[in-house]
Amino acid sequence: MHCVLLGLGLAGISPEAKFVLVRLVQLYGVGESITIGVKELAKVSGATDRVVSSALSELVAEDLLICTPIFIGRGRPKSEYRASSKLARLLENWNETSNVINRSRIDHLLHAAEERKGSLSVCNRLLLSTLLLYADQFGIVREVGVSKLSKVTGLNRERIKAQVHKLIALRVMRGVIPGVTMSVVLGVSKSVYFIDFNHEVFPEGSSGTVVLTAISNASVGVGECNEVGALIESAKIGKWLRFERYKKFFGMLPDSDRFNALARLFSSFAKNGESPRVLQVRLEEYASMLLSKHWKAFEVGEFRSDDELLMRIKKGFSQGVGSGQDPEIDNLLGELFFEFIYEIVVLMARRVQGVILSAKGFPYEIAGLQILPSFDLGGYFGLFSFGRSLLIVPHQEFLAGECYVMNRNIHGEPVCERFSDEVELSEEDRYRFGLLTKVHTPTRYRYRG
């Protein structure tokens, strides 16, 4: 029930009051009255007495809790609290079997007192718990805008940005790819958040994945240019009239002249710093889905098509394609664009699988995977300066959190070096491999491991 409450917007109360209410419901439900003092509630919430006292006053004033003082002997009276009819109505449609795949992580995060979790404040935990409502099994949150996060947490846009930067600085989040408000290709696109389930704030060994990083010189399948970088460079060489399929783009772009009409769409990308990153992350999402669903078919050469993915691509890009001047031309251009993106994603999936299969010393068969973005873009967008990192769910039993780094040995063969945890990698390497992101934050927010 507390997970349902996390996702509800409660106008009129502060984020701190929202957190205290969620914690009360988690602990005691809404069916019975409870007798509890401020200090006791502060202890189980990981908040200060002042924060809890103020939060309870807000919740009573907003008619979410009903408070009855209890006088027993001398001293300060305790209070009895029960859910109001207003709160009961808000929760009356809750479904105990609702699919919150990260429920155990939310419970753990809400339960852990602040002193046990270092620098995570009440607001940090509220925002992180809310993001976990929408995160997938890899810790990635998509299609949740800042306005929605603001509504359900009570944090304004600036506070959300500051909280996200703090979570990145504390390494609870790997990073964020900001959305774009309007793009010729992307339309309106929301930010994508990457939570690190290997972080100590979550139960040990609960991440459900291992990490594989392929350094760029380890395999020709990785290359130095990412897919959107290749698109932009190829269209630029073709003077925005065609895609020039130079040797370095072979295997990255469809080998057909019929897509040349789309080249002009990417001219604006060359001038926009955020749009290419957003498109790249979307391509990585689609390729990850394709490999997770069809790994064996790709491996044995039996993959034919995935109509569900094509429909997802059409839905994902429907706002952005076309000039808006001629609906018939826009429709034809749109269908060509959807097919173009689909073919690029299939080519990406084949390359990524080739990298994994070539990795000597990587012991697992793949049940699912997620490509992580390159947060460090180097000198200019489009260059994978150091490689590509993947979160992998193996078929067989495994040690969650293991990390493998693939490089070439003295004989030029791609081999993997194993680490029991990615924190065994140097900090510099974790930044280079896209496992961490550097953000500018106040000194008090910076990681103290």
Protein Blocks (a to p, Z undefined) as FASTA:
>chain_A
ZZmmmmpccehiafklmmmmmmmmmmnojmbccdddfklmmmmnopafklmmmmmmmmmm
nopaccddddeheajddddddddfklmmmmmmgcfkbccfklmmmmmmmmpcfklnojac
fklmmmmmmmmmmpcfkopaehiafklmmmmnopafklmmmmmmmmmmnomagbdcdddf
bdfklopadddddddfkbmkbcehilopacddddfklpfklombdfklmmmmmmmmnnop
accddfklgokaccdfklmmmmmmmmmmmmpmklmmmmmmmmmmmmmmmmmmmmmmmmno
pafbdfklmmmmmmmmmmmgcjhlammlmmmmmmmmmmmmmmmmmmmmmmmmmmmmmmgh
iabdcfbdcddddfbgbjbghiafkbccdddddfbdcdehiacdddddfkopacddddfb
fklpcfklmmmnopaccddddfklpccZZ
